[in-house]
Amino acid sequence: MAVLEFSVTSTPRFWFLQHRKRAPAAVRGEVRYVNGDEAKKLVSEEGFKILDVRDRIQYERAHVAGPCYHVPLFIENKDNDIGTIIKRQVHNNFAGLFFGLAFTKPNPDFVQSVKKQLPEDSKLLVVCQEGLRSAGAADKLDEAGYDNIACLTSGLQSLTPGTFESVGSTELQNAGKAGLVTIQGKISAVLGTVLICAFLFITFFPEQAEKLLQMSPTS
């Protein structure tokens, strides 16, 4: 029988696609996928507890206020074997630099860490930033005996502002944004403003604009 060997990767999406849940051997409670409004009702009216499975960095940027359990599905990979060092360097030069993503690996103690905080009869609303990690976490918890699980479809990034009160330096929807991407957005906004101002100047003051062009050095 072939054994599936996991190759350490920093991308949770890749891990999720490799480990997507297969048909269960026994009948279990079906995982519910809900939108923001439905998620809020589950917490406020049905007693669901929020389980945030994002990495530490995203959680610290912003998380739901009040009772919110944090057990990351992926943890920072600090291994120092040569293969991991090379992968970490490549990651930091691309995904880490542009998107502010940590170099991670699957959390081997995920299920046990959840069980230490939440019994198997708990009603769980599992959330992440984009919806993939929460789906993977829900599969693991379902297999581990939890049978009352809901997932926030498309993750915290899809929430309407104000759906949940939050704690942190940014809004829940923006907790996944970091790195050069955020700086690039600000630079684009500045350049756009400059171009608009230049267009308006040329439109309403064509003679002055022509004089300025004539004063510019030519090759």
C-alpha atoms as one frame of an Amber mdcrd trajectory, in Angstrom:
protein
   0.000   0.000   0.000   1.438   3.362  -0.994   2.082   5.743   1.884   1.326
   9.429   1.380   4.417  11.309   2.462   3.910  14.992   3.235   6.495  17.350
   1.854   6.920  20.374   4.106   5.473  23.434   2.425   4.761  26.946   3.561
   1.465  27.175   1.685  -1.680  26.061   3.573  -3.644  25.922   0.296  -1.257
  23.263  -1.065  -1.607  21.191   2.099  -5.391  21.440   2.006  -5.591  20.196
  -1.589  -3.354  17.245  -0.753  -5.281  16.323   2.384  -8.850  16.982   1.306
 -11.245  14.771   3.185 -12.163  11.441   1.613 -15.475   9.630   2.123 -15.751
   8.756   5.849 -15.818   5.159   6.979 -18.615   5.945   9.459 -21.489   8.398
   9.439 -20.650  11.620  11.278 -22.278  14.981  11.731 -22.082  17.007   8.534
 -19.984  20.173   8.675 -22.157  23.251   8.094 -20.841  26.072   5.913 -22.283
  29.453   6.839 -21.967  33.105   5.836 -21.218  36.000   8.173 -24.785  36.675
   9.290 -25.434  32.985   9.928 -22.155  32.696  11.846 -23.144  35.582  14.106
 -26.471  33.883  14.923 -24.732  30.597  15.704 -22.567  32.362  18.276 -25.166
  34.698  19.775 -28.230  32.420  19.678 -27.062  28.810  19.534 -24.017  28.875
  21.796 -21.345  28.080  19.227 -17.773  28.770  20.288 -15.339  30.375  17.861
 -12.204  28.392  17.046  -9.670  30.479  15.123  -7.177  28.256  13.261  -5.072
  30.979  11.608  -1.369  31.374  12.303  -0.163  33.494  15.203   0.684  36.550
  13.077  -2.766  36.868  11.505  -4.461  36.181  14.829  -2.503  38.955  16.530
  -3.324  41.427  13.747  -7.032  40.966  14.407  -9.314  38.393  16.022 -12.894
  38.218  17.260 -13.346  39.871  20.643 -14.696  37.938  23.594 -14.495  34.148
  23.886 -12.327  33.061  20.965 -10.134  29.963  21.073  -6.923  30.058  19.051
  -5.327  26.811  17.908  -3.361  27.248  14.655  -3.669  24.531  12.029  -0.201
  25.595  10.817   2.703  26.719  12.976   5.896  28.566  12.117   8.519  26.213
  10.717  11.807  26.823  12.518  13.473  23.539  11.515  17.127  23.917  10.571
  17.804  21.031   8.203  19.307  22.149   4.903  16.168  21.443   2.860  13.956
  23.501   5.163  16.470  26.352   5.277  16.469  26.576   1.472  12.663  26.453
   1.281  12.363  29.072   4.027  14.733  31.401   2.195  12.809  31.026  -1.070
   9.529  31.613   0.778  10.817  34.709   2.574  11.995  36.206  -0.724   8.577
  35.838  -2.350   5.425  35.050  -0.332   6.953  36.394   2.875   8.196  39.600
   1.271   5.152  40.416  -0.833   2.321  39.077   1.334   3.786  39.016   4.841
   3.123  35.277   5.207   5.034  33.222   7.739   6.856  30.054   6.655   4.757
  27.320   8.240   4.190  23.605   8.585   1.183  21.546   9.775   0.656  21.637
  13.521   1.154  18.013  14.666  -0.642  18.722  17.969  -3.647  20.496  16.482
  -6.383  18.034  17.477  -4.945  17.361  20.923  -4.605  21.102  21.587  -8.259
  21.620  20.677  -9.364  18.747  22.907  -7.525  20.245  25.874  -9.650  23.388
  25.579 -12.924  22.176  24.084 -14.716  18.858  24.741 -16.004  16.796  21.820
 -19.631  17.794  22.465 -18.778  21.486  21.913 -20.520  23.474  19.205 -17.661
  24.889  17.129 -17.571  27.696  14.585 -14.202  27.225  12.865 -12.748  30.315
  11.175  -9.636  31.296   9.254  -8.803  34.155   6.889  -9.880  32.700   3.531
 -11.860  29.568   4.387  -9.418  26.826   3.350  -7.673  26.199   6.660 -10.973
  26.173   8.537 -12.336  23.536   6.126  -9.229  21.397   6.641  -9.428  21.859
  10.416 -13.119  20.928  10.420 -12.308  17.679   8.601  -9.707  16.789  11.209
 -12.027  17.585  14.109 -14.891  15.672  12.507 -12.666  12.608  12.246 -11.587
  13.120  15.868 -15.160  12.883  17.151 -16.546  16.422  17.040 -19.977  16.273
  15.412 -21.353  19.803  15.728 -19.099  21.924  13.534 -19.714  24.965  11.349
 -17.264  26.757   9.050 -17.277  30.378   7.960 -17.451  30.249   4.152 -14.667
  32.292   2.482 -13.223  33.142   5.886 -12.949  36.314   7.926 -11.970  38.298
   4.836 -15.566  37.987   3.607 -17.192  39.489   6.706 -19.163  42.702   6.486
 -17.506  45.281   8.781 -19.116  45.182  12.219 -20.354  41.591  12.033 -18.142
  40.716  15.000 -16.336  43.016  17.394 -12.598  42.574  16.984  -9.327  43.099
  18.816  -6.065  44.032  17.118  -4.266  46.592  14.997  -6.499  46.171  11.922
  -9.948  44.940  10.883 -10.769  41.231  10.685 -11.180  41.479   6.898  -7.658
  42.900   6.506  -5.725  40.625   8.861  -4.352  38.665   5.903  -2.906  41.715
   4.194   0.732  42.577   4.855   4.098  42.896   3.147   4.811  44.841  -0.032
   1.281  44.287  -1.316  -0.059  46.829   1.166   2.721  49.287   0.343   2.124
  48.773  -3.373  -1.514  49.706  -2.876  -0.555  52.967  -1.187   2.009  53.773
  -3.897  -0.598  53.103  -6.589  -3.026  55.462  -4.866  -0.402  58.233  -4.741
   0.586  57.739  -8.389  -3.056  57.743  -9.402  -3.600  61.050  -7.618  -0.542
  62.558  -9.293  -1.704  61.466 -12.748  -5.191  62.877 -12.187  -3.745  66.201
 -11.037  -1.458  66.292 -14.086  -4.388  65.585 -16.403  -6.486  68.344 -14.835
  -3.586  70.800 -15.026  -3.037  70.076 -18.732  -6.797  70.318 -19.411  -7.446
  73.621 -17.658  -4.037  75.295 -18.055  -2.734  74.121 -21.449  -0.501  77.152
 -22.063   1.292  76.802 -18.724   1.634  73.043 -19.280   3.193  73.645 -22.705
   5.699  76.104 -21.225   6.683  73.573 -18.579   7.217  70.919 -21.249   9.405
  73.292 -23.234  11.531  73.929 -20.136  12.152  70.223 -19.565  15.578  68.963
 -20.719  15.618  67.096 -24.033  18.111  64.492 -25.141
